[in-house]
Amino acid sequence: MDDQTRIEIEAAAFRRLQKHLMEDRQDVQNIDMMNLAGFCRNCLSRWYQEAANARGIDMTKDDGREAFYGMPYDAWKTKFQTETSPEKQAAFEVAFKENVLDEKS
C-alpha cells in the first residue's frame, strides 16, 4: 500500500471513530471512556489540535474541541454531559494522571 492510500484510510477510520462518538454514541460519557480506555473525546480533540500546531496551524484548545465536537464544547456539555459519581471522579483523577499527564512528561 502506498503512503497516500494509507493516509486516506487512516483519515477515513478517524472520521468514522469521530462519527461514532459524536453521533452514534452521544450517551457514552467522556469520564467513562477515560476510566476504561485511558482517552476520551477531549483527548482526541487535543491530539487534533496538536497535529495542527505541529504543522504550523495556529489552533487553540477551544478551536480543537470545536473542530472535533462540531460545536463549542460548552454546548456539547450542556446537551449531553450528565452528572457523575464521586467514585467515577476519583477513578478519573487516576486515569487522567496515568494517561494524560504522563504523556506530557
Biopython code that builds the backbone (N, CA, C, O; Angstrom):
import numpy as np
from Bio.PDB.StructureBuilder import StructureBuilder

atoms = [
    (1, "MET", "N", (0.858, -1.172, 0.000)),
    (1, "MET", "CA", (0.000, 0.000, 0.000)),
    (1, "MET", "C", (0.908, 1.240, 0.000)),
    (1, "MET", "O", (1.878, 1.307, 0.755)),
    (2, "ASP", "N", (0.587, 2.202, -0.842)),
    (2, "ASP", "CA", (1.400, 3.415, -0.890)),
    (2, "ASP", "C", (1.015, 4.351, 0.263)),
    (2, "ASP", "O", (-0.049, 4.205, 0.865)),
    (3, "ASP", "N", (1.892, 5.308, 0.557)),
    (3, "ASP", "CA", (1.694, 6.197, 1.704)),
    (3, "ASP", "C", (0.401, 7.010, 1.602)),
    (3, "ASP", "O", (-0.307, 7.163, 2.597)),
    (4, "GLN", "N", (0.087, 7.527, 0.427)),
    (4, "GLN", "CA", (-1.114, 8.349, 0.272)),
    (4, "GLN", "C", (-2.379, 7.531, 0.557)),
    (4, "GLN", "O", (-3.296, 8.018, 1.218)),
    (5, "THR", "N", (-2.428, 6.306, 0.066)),
    (5, "THR", "CA", (-3.583, 5.445, 0.326)),
    (5, "THR", "C", (-3.691, 5.141, 1.813)),
    (5, "THR", "O", (-4.785, 5.177, 2.375)),
    (6, "ARG", "N", (-2.567, 4.843, 2.453)),
    (6, "ARG", "CA", (-2.563, 4.579, 3.899)),
    (6, "ARG", "C", (-3.084, 5.794, 4.667)),
    (6, "ARG", "O", (-3.903, 5.648, 5.574)),
    (7, "ILE", "N", (-2.618, 6.982, 4.310)),
    (7, "ILE", "CA", (-3.072, 8.220, 4.962)),
    (7, "ILE", "C", (-4.583, 8.399, 4.786)),
    (7, "ILE", "O", (-5.280, 8.767, 5.731)),
    (8, "GLU", "N", (-5.079, 8.142, 3.591)),
    (8, "GLU", "CA", (-6.516, 8.292, 3.324)),
    (8, "GLU", "C", (-7.332, 7.280, 4.120)),
    (8, "GLU", "O", (-8.403, 7.614, 4.626)),
    (9, "ILE", "N", (-6.844, 6.062, 4.237)),
    (9, "ILE", "CA", (-7.541, 5.031, 5.017)),
    (9, "ILE", "C", (-7.525, 5.395, 6.502)),
    (9, "ILE", "O", (-8.539, 5.261, 7.188)),
    (10, "GLU", "N", (-6.373, 5.856, 6.997)),
    (10, "GLU", "CA", (-6.292, 6.285, 8.397)),
    (10, "GLU", "C", (-7.240, 7.447, 8.665)),
    (10, "GLU", "O", (-7.909, 7.469, 9.697)),
    (11, "ALA", "N", (-7.306, 8.406, 7.756)),
    (11, "ALA", "CA", (-8.212, 9.549, 7.908)),
    (11, "ALA", "C", (-9.669, 9.095, 7.909)),
    (11, "ALA", "O", (-10.479, 9.597, 8.688)),
    (12, "ALA", "N", (-9.999, 8.152, 7.040)),
    (12, "ALA", "CA", (-11.376, 7.639, 6.986)),
    (12, "ALA", "C", (-11.727, 6.919, 8.283)),
    (12, "ALA", "O", (-12.842, 7.054, 8.785)),
    (13, "ALA", "N", (-10.779, 6.153, 8.829)),
    (13, "ALA", "CA", (-11.026, 5.458, 10.100)),
    (13, "ALA", "C", (-11.215, 6.467, 11.227)),
    (13, "ALA", "O", (-12.083, 6.278, 12.080)),
    (14, "PHE", "N", (-10.423, 7.528, 11.248)),
    (14, "PHE", "CA", (-10.577, 8.571, 12.258)),
    (14, "PHE", "C", (-11.947, 9.235, 12.139)),
    (14, "PHE", "O", (-12.632, 9.436, 13.143)),
    (15, "ARG", "N", (-12.347, 9.575, 10.909)),
    (15, "ARG", "CA", (-13.660, 10.211, 10.723)),
    (15, "ARG", "C", (-14.790, 9.297, 11.180)),
    (15, "ARG", "O", (-15.788, 9.770, 11.723)),
    (16, "ARG", "N", (-14.643, 7.985, 10.963)),
    (16, "ARG", "CA", (-15.670, 7.042, 11.407)),
    (16, "ARG", "C", (-15.715, 6.959, 12.925)),
    (16, "ARG", "O", (-16.795, 6.887, 13.510)),
    (17, "LEU", "N", (-14.544, 6.969, 13.573)),
    (17, "LEU", "CA", (-14.497, 6.995, 15.037)),
    (17, "LEU", "C", (-15.160, 8.262, 15.560)),
    (17, "LEU", "O", (-15.945, 8.214, 16.508)),
    (18, "GLN", "N", (-14.849, 9.375, 14.951)),
    (18, "GLN", "CA", (-15.452, 10.644, 15.368)),
    (18, "GLN", "C", (-16.973, 10.589, 15.217)),
    (18, "GLN", "O", (-17.697, 10.987, 16.130)),
    (19, "LYS", "N", (-17.457, 10.107, 14.089)),
    (19, "LYS", "CA", (-18.910, 9.996, 13.874)),
    (19, "LYS", "C", (-19.536, 9.074, 14.916)),
    (19, "LYS", "O", (-20.599, 9.371, 15.461)),
    (20, "HIS", "N", (-18.875, 7.966, 15.183)),
    (20, "HIS", "CA", (-19.400, 7.019, 16.172)),
    (20, "HIS", "C", (-19.560, 7.697, 17.531)),
    (20, "HIS", "O", (-20.594, 7.557, 18.183)),
    (21, "LEU", "N", (-18.532, 8.430, 17.952)),
    (21, "LEU", "CA", (-18.568, 9.073, 19.268)),
    (21, "LEU", "C", (-19.498, 10.283, 19.318)),
    (21, "LEU", "O", (-20.106, 10.558, 20.352)),
    (22, "MET", "N", (-19.608, 11.001, 18.212)),
    (22, "MET", "CA", (-20.372, 12.245, 18.216)),
    (22, "MET", "C", (-21.836, 12.066, 17.813)),
    (22, "MET", "O", (-22.688, 12.860, 18.210)),
    (23, "GLU", "N", (-22.132, 11.026, 17.026)),
    (23, "GLU", "CA", (-23.495, 10.840, 16.551)),
    (23, "GLU", "C", (-24.132, 9.551, 17.063)),
    (23, "GLU", "O", (-25.280, 9.550, 17.508)),
    (24, "ASP", "N", (-23.381, 8.457, 16.996)),
    (24, "ASP", "CA", (-23.957, 7.151, 17.319)),
    (24, "ASP", "C", (-23.994, 6.883, 18.816)),
    (24, "ASP", "O", (-24.910, 6.215, 19.296)),
    (25, "ARG", "N", (-23.012, 7.391, 19.567)),
    (25, "ARG", "CA", (-22.902, 7.080, 20.995)),
    (25, "ARG", "C", (-22.717, 8.332, 21.844)),
    (25, "ARG", "O", (-21.790, 8.420, 22.649)),
    (26, "GLN", "N", (-23.604, 9.286, 21.656)),
    (26, "GLN", "CA", (-23.564, 10.501, 22.463)),
    (26, "GLN", "C", (-23.833, 10.202, 23.932)),
    (26, "GLN", "O", (-23.516, 11.003, 24.811)),
    (27, "ASP", "N", (-24.426, 9.031, 24.185)),
    (27, "ASP", "CA", (-24.751, 8.637, 25.560)),
    (27, "ASP", "C", (-23.520, 8.232, 26.362)),
    (27, "ASP", "O", (-23.548, 8.259, 27.593)),
    (28, "VAL", "N", (-22.451, 7.862, 25.687)),
    (28, "VAL", "CA", (-21.241, 7.444, 26.386)),
    (28, "VAL", "C", (-20.526, 8.691, 26.903)),
    (28, "VAL", "O", (-20.185, 9.589, 26.133)),
    (29, "GLN", "N", (-20.309, 8.732, 28.197)),
    (29, "GLN", "CA", (-19.705, 9.892, 28.833)),
    (29, "GLN", "C", (-18.183, 9.859, 28.699)),
    (29, "GLN", "O", (-17.572, 8.790, 28.732)),
    (30, "ASN", "N", (-17.585, 11.022, 28.550)),
    (30, "ASN", "CA", (-16.129, 11.128, 28.468)),
    (30, "ASN", "C", (-15.453, 10.507, 29.683)),
    (30, "ASN", "O", (-14.432, 9.834, 29.545)),
    (31, "ILE", "N", (-16.006, 10.723, 30.865)),
    (31, "ILE", "CA", (-15.384, 10.194, 32.083)),
    (31, "ILE", "C", (-15.339, 8.666, 32.040)),
    (31, "ILE", "O", (-14.366, 8.063, 32.493)),
    (32, "ASP", "N", (-16.382, 8.042, 31.501)),
    (32, "ASP", "CA", (-16.391, 6.578, 31.385)),
    (32, "ASP", "C", (-15.352, 6.103, 30.377)),
    (32, "ASP", "O", (-14.672, 5.102, 30.602)),
    (33, "MET", "N", (-15.233, 6.825, 29.262)),
    (33, "MET", "CA", (-14.216, 6.471, 28.267)),
    (33, "MET", "C", (-12.816, 6.584, 28.868)),
    (33, "MET", "O", (-11.986, 5.694, 28.687)),
    (34, "MET", "N", (-12.558, 7.675, 29.579)),
    (34, "MET", "CA", (-11.235, 7.871, 30.169)),
    (34, "MET", "C", (-10.945, 6.798, 31.204)),
    (34, "MET", "O", (-9.840, 6.257, 31.255)),
    (35, "ASN", "N", (-11.938, 6.493, 32.026)),
    (35, "ASN", "CA", (-11.727, 5.499, 33.080)),
    (35, "ASN", "C", (-11.494, 4.101, 32.517)),
    (35, "ASN", "O", (-10.733, 3.322, 33.091)),
    (36, "LEU", "N", (-12.138, 3.778, 31.404)),
    (36, "LEU", "CA", (-11.994, 2.442, 30.824)),
    (36, "LEU", "C", (-10.873, 2.335, 29.796)),
    (36, "LEU", "O", (-10.156, 1.334, 29.758)),
    (37, "ALA", "N", (-10.720, 3.359, 28.966)),
    (37, "ALA", "CA", (-9.799, 3.254, 27.831)),
    (37, "ALA", "C", (-8.563, 4.146, 27.939)),
    (37, "ALA", "O", (-7.596, 3.970, 27.198)),
    (38, "GLY", "N", (-8.600, 5.097, 28.862)),
    (38, "GLY", "CA", (-7.457, 5.990, 29.008)),
    (38, "GLY", "C", (-7.446, 7.146, 28.026)),
    (38, "GLY", "O", (-6.447, 7.857, 27.922)),
    (39, "PHE", "N", (-8.543, 7.348, 27.304)),
    (39, "PHE", "CA", (-8.697, 8.508, 26.424)),
    (39, "PHE", "C", (-10.179, 8.794, 26.272)),
    (39, "PHE", "O", (-11.025, 7.948, 26.561)),
    (40, "CYS", "N", (-10.481, 10.014, 25.809)),
    (40, "CYS", "CA", (-11.883, 10.396, 25.598)),
    (40, "CYS", "C", (-11.956, 11.374, 24.426)),
    (40, "CYS", "O", (-10.962, 11.607, 23.739)),
    (41, "ARG", "N", (-13.117, 11.930, 24.212)),
    (41, "ARG", "CA", (-13.296, 12.895, 23.128)),
    (41, "ARG", "C", (-12.347, 14.084, 23.285)),
    (41, "ARG", "O", (-11.804, 14.585, 22.300)),
    (42, "ASN", "N", (-12.148, 14.535, 24.531)),
    (42, "ASN", "CA", (-11.251, 15.667, 24.758)),
    (42, "ASN", "C", (-9.823, 15.321, 24.362)),
    (42, "ASN", "O", (-9.108, 16.167, 23.825)),
    (43, "CYS", "N", (-9.403, 14.099, 24.618)),
    (43, "CYS", "CA", (-8.068, 13.663, 24.185)),
    (43, "CYS", "C", (-7.980, 13.707, 22.664)),
    (43, "CYS", "O", (-6.996, 14.202, 22.115)),
    (44, "LEU", "N", (-8.986, 13.202, 21.992)),
    (44, "LEU", "CA", (-8.984, 13.211, 20.530)),
    (44, "LEU", "C", (-8.938, 14.640, 19.994)),
    (44, "LEU", "O", (-8.237, 14.917, 19.021)),
    (45, "SER", "N", (-9.683, 15.545, 20.624)),
    (45, "SER", "CA", (-9.651, 16.937, 20.172)),
    (45, "SER", "C", (-8.287, 17.565, 20.451)),
    (45, "SER", "O", (-7.822, 18.396, 19.671)),
    (46, "ARG", "N", (-7.642, 17.182, 21.550)),
    (46, "ARG", "CA", (-6.298, 17.691, 21.859)),
    (46, "ARG", "C", (-5.288, 17.153, 20.849)),
    (46, "ARG", "O", (-4.426, 17.896, 20.380)),
    (47, "TRP", "N", (-5.387, 15.872, 20.511)),
    (47, "TRP", "CA", (-4.478, 15.292, 19.523)),
    (47, "TRP", "C", (-4.661, 15.971, 18.168)),
    (47, "TRP", "O", (-3.693, 16.183, 17.438)),
    (48, "TYR", "N", (-5.894, 16.307, 17.838)),
    (48, "TYR", "CA", (-6.202, 17.032, 16.601)),
    (48, "TYR", "C", (-5.517, 18.395, 16.628)),
    (48, "TYR", "O", (-4.865, 18.794, 15.663)),
    (49, "GLN", "N", (-5.676, 19.104, 17.749)),
    (49, "GLN", "CA", (-5.049, 20.412, 17.916)),
    (49, "GLN", "C", (-3.527, 20.304, 17.831)),
    (49, "GLN", "O", (-2.885, 21.105, 17.151)),
    (50, "GLU", "N", (-2.955, 19.328, 18.510)),
    (50, "GLU", "CA", (-1.503, 19.155, 18.494)),
    (50, "GLU", "C", (-0.992, 18.852, 17.083)),
    (50, "GLU", "O", (0.066, 19.343, 16.689)),
    (51, "ALA", "N", (-1.733, 18.051, 16.329)),
    (51, "ALA", "CA", (-1.335, 17.743, 14.952)),
    (51, "ALA", "C", (-1.378, 19.006, 14.090)),
    (51, "ALA", "O", (-0.498, 19.221, 13.257)),
    (52, "ALA", "N", (-2.398, 19.836, 14.291)),
    (52, "ALA", "CA", (-2.488, 21.096, 13.548)),
    (52, "ALA", "C", (-1.327, 22.012, 13.921)),
    (52, "ALA", "O", (-0.670, 22.575, 13.046)),
    (53, "ASN", "N", (-1.077, 22.159, 15.220)),
    (53, "ASN", "CA", (0.021, 23.019, 15.682)),
    (53, "ASN", "C", (1.364, 22.537, 15.138)),
    (53, "ASN", "O", (2.208, 23.350, 14.762)),
    (54, "ALA", "N", (1.565, 21.213, 15.096)),
    (54, "ALA", "CA", (2.824, 20.648, 14.595)),
    (54, "ALA", "C", (3.033, 20.975, 13.118)),
    (54, "ALA", "O", (4.160, 20.961, 12.623)),
    (55, "ARG", "N", (1.941, 21.267, 12.426)),
    (55, "ARG", "CA", (2.033, 21.609, 11.003)),
    (55, "ARG", "C", (1.980, 23.117, 10.776)),
    (55, "ARG", "O", (1.779, 23.581, 9.653)),
    (56, "GLY", "N", (2.165, 23.886, 11.872)),
    (56, "GLY", "CA", (2.201, 25.337, 11.757)),
    (56, "GLY", "C", (0.844, 26.002, 11.701)),
    (56, "GLY", "O", (0.749, 27.191, 11.395)),
    (57, "ILE", "N", (-0.207, 25.256, 11.993)),
    (57, "ILE", "CA", (-1.558, 25.823, 12.006)),
    (57, "ILE", "C", (-1.866, 26.251, 13.431)),
    (57, "ILE", "O", (-1.822, 25.433, 14.350)),
    (58, "ASP", "N", (-2.181, 27.537, 13.622)),
    (58, "ASP", "CA", (-2.483, 28.069, 14.942)),
    (58, "ASP", "C", (-3.884, 27.612, 15.345)),
    (58, "ASP", "O", (-4.881, 28.048, 14.770)),
    (59, "MET", "N", (-3.944, 26.733, 16.337)),
    (59, "MET", "CA", (-5.221, 26.214, 16.810)),
    (59, "MET", "C", (-5.164, 26.139, 18.331)),
    (59, "MET", "O", (-4.265, 25.520, 18.901)),
    (60, "THR", "N", (-6.133, 26.776, 18.979)),
    (60, "THR", "CA", (-6.205, 26.742, 20.432)),
    (60, "THR", "C", (-6.911, 25.475, 20.890)),
    (60, "THR", "O", (-7.470, 24.732, 20.083)),
    (61, "LYS", "N", (-6.879, 25.243, 22.186)),
    (61, "LYS", "CA", (-7.601, 24.107, 22.774)),
    (61, "LYS", "C", (-9.090, 24.203, 22.428)),
    (61, "LYS", "O", (-9.701, 23.209, 22.035)),
    (62, "ASP", "N", (-9.669, 25.389, 22.572)),
    (62, "ASP", "CA", (-11.088, 25.570, 22.254)),
    (62, "ASP", "C", (-11.368, 25.346, 20.768)),
    (62, "ASP", "O", (-12.388, 24.759, 20.408)),
    (63, "ASP", "N", (-10.456, 25.816, 19.900)),
    (63, "ASP", "CA", (-10.612, 25.592, 18.459)),
    (63, "ASP", "C", (-10.599, 24.096, 18.141)),
    (63, "ASP", "O", (-11.410, 23.615, 17.350)),
    (64, "GLY", "N", (-9.670, 23.365, 18.765)),
    (64, "GLY", "CA", (-9.572, 21.922, 18.546)),
    (64, "GLY", "C", (-10.820, 21.197, 19.003)),
    (64, "GLY", "O", (-11.320, 20.299, 18.325)),
    (65, "ARG", "N", (-11.319, 21.602, 20.168)),
    (65, "ARG", "CA", (-12.548, 20.968, 20.667)),
    (65, "ARG", "C", (-13.721, 21.247, 19.744)),
    (65, "ARG", "O", (-14.500, 20.345, 19.437)),
    (66, "GLU", "N", (-13.854, 22.493, 19.299)),
    (66, "GLU", "CA", (-14.970, 22.811, 18.405)),
    (66, "GLU", "C", (-14.846, 22.063, 17.080)),
    (66, "GLU", "O", (-15.850, 21.624, 16.518)),
    (67, "ALA", "N", (-13.623, 21.917, 16.581)),
    (67, "ALA", "CA", (-13.425, 21.166, 15.339)),
    (67, "ALA", "C", (-13.826, 19.708, 15.526)),
    (67, "ALA", "O", (-14.452, 19.122, 14.643)),
    (68, "PHE", "N", (-13.472, 19.112, 16.671)),
    (68, "PHE", "CA", (-13.799, 17.708, 16.899)),
    (68, "PHE", "C", (-15.272, 17.518, 17.252)),
    (68, "PHE", "O", (-15.942, 16.651, 16.691)),
    (69, "TYR", "N", (-15.773, 18.327, 18.179)),
    (69, "TYR", "CA", (-17.149, 18.175, 18.648)),
    (69, "TYR", "C", (-18.183, 18.682, 17.640)),
    (69, "TYR", "O", (-19.347, 18.283, 17.690)),
    (70, "GLY", "N", (-17.763, 19.552, 16.735)),
    (70, "GLY", "CA", (-18.701, 20.115, 15.767)),
    (70, "GLY", "C", (-19.567, 21.209, 16.361)),
    (70, "GLY", "O", (-20.555, 21.630, 15.761)),
    (71, "MET", "N", (-19.188, 21.663, 17.542)),
    (71, "MET", "CA", (-19.899, 22.731, 18.250)),
    (71, "MET", "C", (-18.997, 23.166, 19.398)),
    (71, "MET", "O", (-18.059, 22.451, 19.749)),
    (72, "PRO", "N", (-19.267, 24.328, 19.985)),
    (72, "PRO", "CA", (-18.480, 24.705, 21.166)),
    (72, "PRO", "C", (-18.629, 23.641, 22.265)),
    (72, "PRO", "O", (-19.700, 23.065, 22.455)),
    (73, "TYR", "N", (-17.538, 23.402, 22.971)),
    (73, "TYR", "CA", (-17.527, 22.356, 23.996)),
    (73, "TYR", "C", (-18.603, 22.586, 25.056)),
    (73, "TYR", "O", (-19.245, 21.634, 25.500)),
    (74, "ASP", "N", (-18.805, 23.833, 25.463)),
    (74, "ASP", "CA", (-19.843, 24.109, 26.469)),
    (74, "ASP", "C", (-21.226, 23.706, 25.975)),
    (74, "ASP", "O", (-22.058, 23.254, 26.762)),
    (75, "ALA", "N", (-21.480, 23.867, 24.677)),
    (75, "ALA", "CA", (-22.772, 23.444, 24.109)),
    (75, "ALA", "C", (-22.893, 21.924, 24.188)),
    (75, "ALA", "O", (-23.958, 21.407, 24.524)),
    (76, "TRP", "N", (-21.806, 21.199, 23.879)),
    (76, "TRP", "CA", (-21.812, 19.732, 23.979)),
    (76, "TRP", "C", (-22.114, 19.312, 25.416)),
    (76, "TRP", "O", (-22.972, 18.461, 25.651)),
    (77, "LYS", "N", (-21.414, 19.906, 26.366)),
    (77, "LYS", "CA", (-21.600, 19.531, 27.767)),
    (77, "LYS", "C", (-23.040, 19.770, 28.208)),
    (77, "LYS", "O", (-23.633, 18.927, 28.882)),
    (78, "THR", "N", (-23.603, 20.914, 27.829)),
    (78, "THR", "CA", (-24.984, 21.222, 28.195)),
    (78, "THR", "C", (-25.952, 20.203, 27.600)),
    (78, "THR", "O", (-26.913, 19.794, 28.253)),
    (79, "LYS", "N", (-25.697, 19.804, 26.385)),
    (79, "LYS", "CA", (-26.602, 18.909, 25.661)),
    (79, "LYS", "C", (-26.468, 17.441, 26.076)),
    (79, "LYS", "O", (-27.466, 16.725, 26.142)),
    (80, "PHE", "N", (-25.228, 16.985, 26.357)),
    (80, "PHE", "CA", (-25.014, 15.553, 26.506)),
    (80, "PHE", "C", (-24.358, 15.094, 27.809)),
    (80, "PHE", "O", (-24.492, 13.926, 28.174)),
    (81, "GLN", "N", (-23.663, 15.966, 28.512)),
    (81, "GLN", "CA", (-22.936, 15.516, 29.698)),
    (81, "GLN", "C", (-23.880, 15.381, 30.891)),
    (81, "GLN", "O", (-24.729, 16.239, 31.132)),
    (82, "THR", "N", (-23.713, 14.294, 31.624)),
    (82, "THR", "CA", (-24.532, 14.049, 32.811)),
    (82, "THR", "C", (-23.676, 14.177, 34.065)),
    (82, "THR", "O", (-22.448, 14.219, 33.988)),
    (83, "GLU", "N", (-24.320, 14.237, 35.197)),
    (83, "GLU", "CA", (-23.604, 14.286, 36.475)),
    (83, "GLU", "C", (-22.865, 12.973, 36.689)),
    (83, "GLU", "O", (-23.262, 11.934, 36.161)),
    (84, "THR", "N", (-21.800, 13.026, 37.458)),
    (84, "THR", "CA", (-21.011, 11.828, 37.718)),
    (84, "THR", "C", (-20.916, 11.571, 39.213)),
    (84, "THR", "O", (-21.141, 12.463, 40.031)),
    (85, "SER", "N", (-20.587, 10.363, 39.542)),
    (85, "SER", "CA", (-20.475, 9.979, 40.951)),
    (85, "SER", "C", (-19.078, 10.318, 41.473)),
    (85, "SER", "O", (-18.137, 10.458, 40.691)),
    (86, "PRO", "N", (-18.945, 10.450, 42.789)),
    (86, "PRO", "CA", (-17.615, 10.672, 43.371)),
    (86, "PRO", "C", (-16.649, 9.533, 43.046)),
    (86, "PRO", "O", (-15.452, 9.772, 42.884)),
    (87, "GLU", "N", (-17.147, 8.308, 42.949)),
    (87, "GLU", "CA", (-16.295, 7.167, 42.620)),
    (87, "GLU", "C", (-15.733, 7.289, 41.201)),
    (87, "GLU", "O", (-14.549, 7.043, 40.975)),
    (88, "LYS", "N", (-16.581, 7.665, 40.256)),
    (88, "LYS", "CA", (-16.117, 7.844, 38.881)),
    (88, "LYS", "C", (-15.134, 9.005, 38.794)),
    (88, "LYS", "O", (-14.158, 8.937, 38.047)),
    (89, "GLN", "N", (-15.383, 10.067, 39.553)),
    (89, "GLN", "CA", (-14.479, 11.209, 39.549)),
    (89, "GLN", "C", (-13.118, 10.821, 40.106)),
    (89, "GLN", "O", (-12.091, 11.243, 39.573)),
    (90, "ALA", "N", (-13.092, 10.026, 41.169)),
    (90, "ALA", "CA", (-11.827, 9.565, 41.751)),
    (90, "ALA", "C", (-11.071, 8.680, 40.757)),
    (90, "ALA", "O", (-9.855, 8.806, 40.610)),
    (91, "ALA", "N", (-11.790, 7.789, 40.078)),
    (91, "ALA", "CA", (-11.155, 6.933, 39.064)),
    (91, "ALA", "C", (-10.616, 7.779, 37.911)),
    (91, "ALA", "O", (-9.563, 7.478, 37.348)),
    (92, "PHE", "N", (-11.343, 8.829, 37.571)),
    (92, "PHE", "CA", (-10.902, 9.724, 36.509)),
    (92, "PHE", "C", (-9.588, 10.409, 36.879)),
    (92, "PHE", "O", (-8.693, 10.529, 36.043)),
    (93, "GLU", "N", (-9.472, 10.852, 38.111)),
    (93, "GLU", "CA", (-8.236, 11.519, 38.553)),
    (93, "GLU", "C", (-7.038, 10.603, 38.315)),
    (93, "GLU", "O", (-5.990, 11.056, 37.856)),
    (94, "VAL", "N", (-7.190, 9.322, 38.625)),
    (94, "VAL", "CA", (-6.116, 8.348, 38.413)),
    (94, "VAL", "C", (-5.863, 8.165, 36.920)),
    (94, "VAL", "O", (-4.717, 8.222, 36.474)),
    (95, "ALA", "N", (-6.925, 7.947, 36.144)),
    (95, "ALA", "CA", (-6.787, 7.717, 34.702)),
    (95, "ALA", "C", (-6.168, 8.927, 34.011)),
    (95, "ALA", "O", (-5.328, 8.775, 33.123)),
    (96, "PHE", "N", (-6.574, 10.117, 34.410)),
    (96, "PHE", "CA", (-6.036, 11.339, 33.810)),
    (96, "PHE", "C", (-4.541, 11.449, 34.096)),
    (96, "PHE", "O", (-3.751, 11.762, 33.205)),
    (97, "LYS", "N", (-4.164, 11.191, 35.331)),
    (97, "LYS", "CA", (-2.752, 11.254, 35.705)),
    (97, "LYS", "C", (-1.940, 10.229, 34.914)),
    (97, "LYS", "O", (-0.857, 10.544, 34.419)),
    (98, "GLU", "N", (-2.447, 9.027, 34.796)),
    (98, "GLU", "CA", (-1.718, 7.955, 34.119)),
    (98, "GLU", "C", (-1.663, 8.128, 32.603)),
    (98, "GLU", "O", (-0.684, 7.739, 31.966)),
    (99, "ASN", "N", (-2.707, 8.708, 32.030)),
    (99, "ASN", "CA", (-2.814, 8.730, 30.571)),
    (99, "ASN", "C", (-2.603, 10.097, 29.921)),
    (99, "ASN", "O", (-2.220, 10.174, 28.754)),
    (100, "VAL", "N", (-2.845, 11.150, 30.650)),
    (100, "VAL", "CA", (-2.717, 12.481, 30.066)),
    (100, "VAL", "C", (-1.492, 13.184, 30.617)),
    (100, "VAL", "O", (-0.644, 13.641, 29.851)),
    (101, "LEU", "N", (-1.389, 13.277, 31.917)),
    (101, "LEU", "CA", (-0.241, 13.973, 32.497)),
    (101, "LEU", "C", (1.054, 13.263, 32.179)),
    (101, "LEU", "O", (2.065, 13.918, 31.927)),
    (102, "ASP", "N", (1.054, 11.928, 32.185)),
    (102, "ASP", "CA", (2.275, 11.177, 31.886)),
    (102, "ASP", "C", (2.721, 11.372, 30.443)),
    (102, "ASP", "O", (3.914, 11.278, 30.159)),
    (103, "GLU", "N", (1.780, 11.647, 29.507)),
    (103, "GLU", "CA", (2.123, 11.901, 28.112)),
    (103, "GLU", "C", (2.994, 13.144, 27.989)),
    (103, "GLU", "O", (3.864, 13.223, 27.122)),
    (104, "LYS", "N", (2.752, 14.105, 28.860)),
    (104, "LYS", "CA", (3.439, 15.389, 28.759)),
    (104, "LYS", "C", (4.772, 15.389, 29.471)),
    (104, "LYS", "O", (5.508, 16.372, 29.397)),
    (105, "SER", "N", (5.104, 14.298, 30.167)),
    (105, "SER", "CA", (6.368, 14.232, 30.903)),
    (105, "SER", "C", (7.537, 14.018, 29.966)),
    (105, "SER", "O", (8.681, 13.938, 30.415)),
]
sb = StructureBuilder()
sb.init_structure("model")
sb.init_model(0)
sb.init_chain("A")
sb.init_seg("    ")
for serial, (resi, resn, name, xyz) in enumerate(atoms, 1):
    if name == "N":
        sb.init_residue(resn, " ", resi, " ")
    sb.init_atom(name, np.array(xyz, "f"), 0.0, 1.0, " ", f" {name:<3s}", serial, name[0])
structure = sb.get_structure()
